[in-house]
Amino acid sequence: MNRWFVAKRVINEWITFYNTDRPHTALEKRTPDEAYFGGKEMMKTA
């Protein structure tokens, strides 16, 4: 694997974790996805 591919994969994994799994105190312990979608069903992208 080249370094670019590894870096891109690690960054994408972090962004997914940050937005979907990690609660934020500024969002009342909700994830950004929960705050943005407000309980609506989230759309999955390919």
C-alpha positions as a Markdown table, in Angstrom:
| # | Residue | x | y | z |
|---|---|---|---|---|
| 1 | Met | 0.0 | 0.0 | 0.0 |
| 2 | Asn | 1.2 | 3.4 | -0.7 |
| 3 | Arg | 1.3 | 6.2 | 1.9 |
| 4 | Trp | -1.5 | 8.2 | 0.3 |
| 5 | Phe | -3.9 | 5.2 | 0.4 |
| 6 | Val | -3.2 | 4.5 | 4.0 |
| 7 | Ala | -3.5 | 8.2 | 5.0 |
| 8 | Lys | -6.8 | 8.5 | 3.2 |
| 9 | Arg | -8.2 | 5.4 | 4.8 |
| 10 | Val | -7.2 | 6.5 | 8.3 |
| 11 | Ile | -8.7 | 10.0 | 7.8 |
| 12 | Asn | -12.0 | 8.5 | 6.4 |
| 13 | Glu | -12.2 | 6.2 | 9.4 |
| 14 | Trp | -11.6 | 9.1 | 11.8 |
| 15 | Ile | -14.3 | 11.2 | 10.1 |
| 16 | Thr | -16.8 | 8.4 | 10.3 |
| 17 | Phe | -16.0 | 7.8 | 14.0 |
| 18 | Tyr | -16.2 | 11.6 | 14.8 |
| 19 | Asn | -19.6 | 12.0 | 13.1 |
| 20 | Thr | -21.3 | 8.8 | 14.0 |
| 21 | Asp | -19.9 | 7.3 | 17.2 |
| 22 | Arg | -18.3 | 10.1 | 19.3 |
| 23 | Pro | -20.7 | 12.1 | 21.4 |
| 24 | His | -20.0 | 15.9 | 21.7 |
| 25 | Thr | -20.7 | 17.9 | 24.8 |
| 26 | Ala | -21.6 | 21.0 | 22.7 |
| 27 | Leu | -24.4 | 18.9 | 21.1 |
| 28 | Glu | -25.8 | 17.7 | 24.4 |
| 29 | Lys | -23.9 | 14.4 | 24.2 |
| 30 | Arg | -25.2 | 13.6 | 20.7 |
| 31 | Thr | -23.2 | 12.8 | 17.7 |
| 32 | Pro | -23.1 | 15.3 | 14.9 |
| 33 | Asp | -25.2 | 12.9 | 12.8 |
| 34 | Glu | -27.8 | 12.7 | 15.5 |
| 35 | Ala | -27.9 | 16.5 | 15.9 |
| 36 | Tyr | -28.1 | 17.1 | 12.1 |
| 37 | Phe | -30.6 | 14.5 | 11.2 |
| 38 | Gly | -32.6 | 14.9 | 14.4 |
| 39 | Gly | -33.9 | 11.3 | 14.6 |
| 40 | Lys | -34.7 | 11.1 | 10.9 |
| 41 | Glu | -33.5 | 8.0 | 9.2 |
| 42 | Met | -30.0 | 8.6 | 7.9 |
| 43 | Met | -29.2 | 8.1 | 4.3 |
| 44 | Lys | -26.2 | 5.8 | 3.6 |
| 45 | Thr | -23.8 | 6.8 | 0.8 |
| 46 | Ala | -21.9 | 4.3 | -1.2 |
